[in-house]
Amino acid sequence: MTRPSKAIATILKLIVSGLLIYFILSKIDINEIANTLRTSNPFYLFLALAFFMISKVLAAFRLNLYFHQLEIVLTHISNLKLYFLGMFYNLFLPGGIGGDAYKGYVIKKNFDVATKKVVSVLVLDRLSGLLLLFLYACCLLLFVKQEIIIELKLLFIIGIPIAIAVFWILNKHFFSYVIPVFWKSIGYSTLVQLAQLISVWFIMKSLHIQLDQIAYLVIFLVSSIVSVIPLTIGGIGSREATFFYGASLLGLNENISVGISVIFFLITAMVSLIGVVYHFKKINLVTIENV
């Protein structure tokens, strides 16, 4: 049974998501967005879906890298099933157990490992992804021509080594048991976020967007960071709001920007639906030595 505190939190998230969506809808031309979506190129949308799927497979590999450091040597197939189930819970069952919490529960139930360590690697997995979102955003911002961005370029350059150093120190001093895979996890995160950037680029190609592509990619990266903040259901509303205000700040078309966000959400939902299979079919976690 869902605890009252969780139920209240879920209701509040639903309200925030609803308010943000309502606000954005009142600010944009829905007909123009619908028109843009209708004329999208399905071939590029398929490629966007494919690269998003690749990004999630790579993200699952990254998480398994952390699990192996806890001597939970899951096969990639078992971990991938658990990962997709977590995605499904995060997006479609917000009133129940969150995806990360469920993964932690299953791991704890099946393996003799400290709860603190399980929670730690799940958090580090998220932080590793956020780090690369930040690094890619800093790199791409160097190529954005808007005056408001040009004045801050030095900060973006300085921010890159500082962010890496801070994350390494965090790992070294508080989570030393994952230090051996620090750079491997960064490598996986680099590929994960690159695959998602390519996915969004194909979305833009499908919408025939030729100008300001780098600026739209920056907005996507910022929206991905914002969507992690647990104020809405699955980032719904917060991502669209970021795309809207990001476009407004950089002098871009708000309707096109929100259109990109809508398609990215639909792709996310389609991939997350894979997890429904494992909601009804129990996952048997298999370790490498048991194969």
C-alpha positions as CSV (number, residue, x, y, z in Angstrom):
1,M,0.0,0.0,0.0
2,T,1.2,3.5,-0.9
3,R,2.1,5.5,2.2
4,P,0.2,8.8,2.7
5,S,3.4,10.9,2.4
6,K,4.2,9.2,-1.0
7,A,0.5,9.7,-2.1
8,I,0.7,13.4,-1.2
9,A,4.0,13.8,-3.0
10,T,2.6,12.1,-6.1
11,I,-0.5,14.3,-6.1
12,L,1.7,17.4,-5.8
13,K,3.8,16.3,-8.7
14,L,0.7,15.7,-10.8
15,I,-0.5,19.2,-10.0
16,V,2.9,20.8,-10.8
17,S,3.0,18.8,-14.1
18,G,-0.5,19.8,-15.0
19,L,0.0,23.5,-14.2
20,L,3.2,23.6,-16.3
21,I,1.6,21.9,-19.2
22,Y,-1.4,24.2,-19.0
23,F,0.8,27.3,-18.8
24,I,2.9,26.2,-21.8
25,L,-0.2,25.4,-23.8
26,S,-1.6,28.9,-23.1
27,K,1.7,30.4,-24.5
28,I,2.2,28.4,-27.7
29,D,0.3,27.9,-31.0
30,I,-1.0,24.3,-30.7
31,N,-2.1,24.3,-34.3
32,E,1.4,25.3,-35.5
33,I,3.0,22.5,-33.4
34,A,0.5,20.0,-34.7
35,N,1.3,21.1,-38.2
36,T,5.0,20.7,-37.6
37,L,4.5,17.2,-36.2
38,R,2.3,16.2,-39.1
39,T,5.0,17.1,-41.6
40,S,7.8,15.3,-39.8
41,N,9.9,12.8,-41.7
42,P,9.2,9.3,-40.3
43,F,12.6,7.9,-41.5
44,Y,14.5,10.4,-39.3
45,L,12.1,9.7,-36.4
46,F,12.9,6.0,-36.7
47,L,16.6,6.9,-36.4
48,A,15.9,9.1,-33.4
49,L,14.1,6.2,-31.8
50,A,17.0,3.9,-32.6
51,F,19.7,6.1,-31.1
52,F,17.6,6.8,-28.0
53,M,17.3,3.0,-27.5
54,I,21.1,2.7,-27.9
55,S,21.5,5.4,-25.2
56,K,19.4,3.4,-22.8
57,V,21.2,0.1,-23.5
58,L,24.5,1.9,-22.8
59,A,23.1,3.5,-19.6
60,A,22.1,0.0,-18.4
61,F,25.7,-1.2,-19.1
62,R,27.0,1.8,-17.0
63,L,24.7,0.8,-14.1
64,N,25.9,-2.8,-14.3
65,L,29.5,-1.6,-14.1
66,Y,28.6,-0.1,-10.7
67,F,26.8,-3.3,-9.6
68,H,29.9,-5.4,-10.5
69,Q,31.9,-3.2,-8.1
70,L,29.5,-4.4,-5.3
71,E,30.2,-8.0,-6.4
72,I,26.7,-8.2,-7.9
73,V,27.9,-9.6,-11.2
74,L,24.6,-9.5,-13.2
75,T,24.5,-10.6,-16.8
76,H,23.8,-7.6,-19.1
77,I,20.6,-9.2,-20.2
78,S,19.3,-9.5,-16.6
79,N,20.3,-6.0,-15.8
80,L,18.8,-4.6,-19.0
81,K,15.4,-6.2,-18.1
82,L,15.6,-4.6,-14.7
83,Y,16.6,-1.3,-16.2
84,F,13.7,-1.2,-18.6
85,L,11.3,-2.1,-15.8
86,G,12.7,0.9,-13.9
87,M,12.1,3.2,-16.8
88,F,8.5,1.9,-17.0
89,Y,7.9,2.6,-13.3
90,N,9.5,6.0,-13.5
91,L,7.2,7.2,-16.3
92,F,4.0,5.2,-16.1
93,L,3.5,4.3,-12.4
94,P,4.4,7.5,-10.5
95,G,2.1,6.6,-7.7
96,G,3.9,3.4,-6.8
97,I,7.5,2.6,-6.4
98,G,9.9,4.8,-8.4
99,G,12.1,3.1,-10.9
100,D,15.4,3.6,-9.1
101,A,13.8,2.6,-5.7
102,Y,12.5,-0.6,-7.3
103,K,15.9,-1.5,-8.8
104,G,17.4,-1.0,-5.4
105,Y,14.7,-3.1,-3.7
106,V,15.2,-6.0,-6.1
107,I,19.0,-5.9,-5.8
108,K,18.8,-5.8,-2.0
109,K,16.2,-8.7,-2.0
110,N,18.4,-11.0,-4.2
111,F,21.9,-10.2,-3.0
112,D,23.6,-9.8,0.4
113,V,24.8,-6.2,0.0
114,A,24.5,-3.1,2.2
115,T,21.6,-0.9,1.4
116,K,23.8,2.2,1.7
117,K,26.0,0.9,-1.1
118,V,23.1,0.0,-3.4
119,V,21.6,3.5,-2.9
120,S,25.0,5.0,-3.5
121,V,25.7,3.4,-6.9
122,L,22.2,4.3,-8.1
123,V,22.8,7.9,-7.1
124,L,26.3,7.9,-8.7
125,D,24.8,6.4,-11.9
126,R,22.5,9.4,-12.1
127,L,25.2,11.9,-11.2
128,S,27.5,10.5,-13.9
129,G,24.9,11.1,-16.5
130,L,24.2,14.6,-15.1
131,L,27.9,15.4,-15.3
132,L,28.1,14.6,-19.0
133,L,24.9,16.6,-19.6
134,F,26.7,19.6,-18.0
135,L,30.0,19.0,-19.9
136,Y,28.3,18.7,-23.3
137,A,26.2,21.8,-22.6
138,C,29.4,23.8,-21.7
139,C,31.1,22.6,-24.9
140,L,28.1,23.3,-27.2
141,L,27.6,26.7,-25.6
142,L,31.0,27.8,-26.9
143,F,29.5,27.7,-30.4
144,V,26.3,29.5,-29.7
145,K,26.4,33.0,-31.2
146,Q,23.8,34.8,-29.0
147,E,25.3,37.7,-27.2
148,I,24.1,36.7,-23.8
149,I,26.0,33.4,-24.2
150,I,29.2,34.8,-25.7
151,E,29.8,36.9,-22.6
152,L,29.8,33.8,-20.4
153,K,32.1,31.6,-22.5
154,L,35.0,31.8,-20.1
155,L,32.8,30.4,-17.3
156,F,31.8,27.4,-19.5
157,I,35.5,26.7,-20.3
158,I,36.5,26.8,-16.6
159,G,33.4,24.8,-15.6
160,I,34.5,21.7,-17.5
161,P,37.6,20.7,-15.6
162,I,36.1,21.9,-12.3
163,A,33.1,19.7,-12.7
164,I,35.2,16.6,-13.5
165,A,37.5,17.3,-10.6
166,V,34.6,17.8,-8.1
167,F,33.0,14.5,-9.3
168,W,36.3,12.6,-9.0
169,I,36.9,14.0,-5.4
170,L,33.3,13.0,-4.5
171,N,33.9,9.5,-5.7
172,K,37.4,9.2,-4.1
173,H,36.5,10.4,-0.7
174,F,32.9,9.0,-0.2
175,F,32.6,6.1,-2.6
176,S,36.1,4.7,-2.9
177,Y,34.8,1.3,-3.8
178,V,33.8,2.5,-7.3
179,I,37.0,4.4,-8.1
180,P,38.3,1.5,-10.2
181,V,35.5,2.1,-12.7
182,F,35.4,5.9,-12.5
183,W,36.8,6.6,-16.0
184,K,34.9,3.7,-17.5
185,S,31.6,5.1,-16.1
186,I,32.5,8.5,-17.5
187,G,33.2,6.8,-20.9
188,Y,29.8,5.1,-20.8
189,S,28.1,8.4,-19.8
190,T,29.9,10.2,-22.7
191,L,28.4,7.6,-25.1
192,V,25.0,7.7,-23.5
193,Q,24.6,11.5,-23.8
194,L,26.1,11.5,-27.3
195,A,23.6,9.0,-28.5
196,Q,20.8,11.1,-27.0
197,L,22.2,14.2,-28.7
198,I,22.2,12.3,-32.0
199,S,18.6,11.2,-31.3
200,V,17.5,14.9,-30.8
201,W,19.5,15.9,-33.9
202,F,17.5,13.4,-35.9
203,I,14.3,14.8,-34.4
204,M,15.4,18.2,-35.7
205,K,16.1,16.7,-39.1
206,S,12.6,15.1,-39.1
207,L,11.1,18.5,-38.4
208,H,13.3,20.2,-41.2
209,I,15.1,22.4,-38.7
210,Q,18.2,23.8,-40.4
211,L,19.1,26.8,-38.3
212,D,20.2,27.1,-34.7
213,Q,20.6,23.4,-34.2
214,I,23.4,23.8,-31.6
215,A,21.2,26.1,-29.6
216,Y,18.3,23.6,-29.6
217,L,20.7,20.9,-28.5
218,V,21.8,23.0,-25.6
219,I,18.2,23.6,-24.6
220,F,17.7,19.8,-24.7
221,L,20.7,19.2,-22.4
222,V,19.5,21.8,-19.9
223,S,16.0,20.3,-20.0
224,S,17.4,16.9,-19.3
225,I,19.1,18.3,-16.2
226,V,16.0,20.1,-15.1
227,S,13.8,17.0,-15.6
228,V,15.8,15.1,-13.0
229,I,14.6,17.5,-10.3
230,P,11.7,15.5,-8.7
231,L,9.0,18.3,-9.0
232,T,7.0,16.7,-11.7
233,I,5.9,13.2,-12.9
234,G,8.7,11.8,-15.1
235,G,9.9,15.3,-16.0
236,I,6.6,16.0,-17.8
237,G,6.0,19.7,-17.8
238,S,9.4,20.7,-16.6
239,R,11.1,19.6,-19.8
240,E,8.5,21.4,-22.0
241,A,8.8,24.6,-19.8
242,T,12.6,24.5,-20.2
243,F,12.3,24.1,-24.0
244,F,9.8,27.0,-24.1
245,Y,11.8,29.5,-21.9
246,G,15.2,28.3,-23.4
247,A,13.9,29.1,-26.9
248,S,12.6,32.5,-25.7
249,L,15.9,33.4,-24.0
250,L,17.9,32.4,-27.1
251,G,15.6,34.1,-29.6
252,L,14.4,30.8,-31.1
253,N,10.9,29.6,-32.2
254,E,9.1,28.5,-29.1
255,N,6.6,26.3,-31.0
256,I,9.3,24.4,-32.7
257,S,11.2,24.0,-29.5
258,V,8.2,22.6,-27.7
259,G,7.6,20.3,-30.7
260,I,11.1,18.8,-30.2
261,S,10.3,18.2,-26.6
262,V,6.9,16.5,-27.4
263,I,8.5,14.1,-29.9
264,F,11.4,13.3,-27.4
265,F,8.8,12.5,-24.7
266,L,6.9,10.2,-27.1
267,I,10.1,8.4,-28.0
268,T,10.9,8.0,-24.3
269,A,7.4,6.7,-23.6
270,M,7.7,4.1,-26.4
271,V,11.0,2.8,-25.2
272,S,9.8,2.8,-21.5
273,L,6.8,0.7,-22.5
274,I,9.2,-2.2,-23.1
275,G,9.3,-2.5,-19.3
276,V,5.6,-3.4,-19.1
277,V,6.6,-6.9,-20.2
278,Y,8.7,-7.3,-17.0
279,H,6.0,-5.8,-14.8
280,F,3.8,-8.9,-15.5
281,K,6.6,-11.4,-16.0
282,K,8.9,-11.8,-13.1
283,I,12.6,-11.0,-13.8
284,N,15.0,-13.8,-12.8
285,L,18.3,-12.0,-12.0
286,V,21.1,-14.2,-13.4
287,T,24.7,-13.7,-12.5
288,I,27.7,-14.3,-14.8
289,E,28.9,-17.3,-12.8
290,N,25.4,-18.9,-13.0
291,V,25.2,-18.7,-16.8
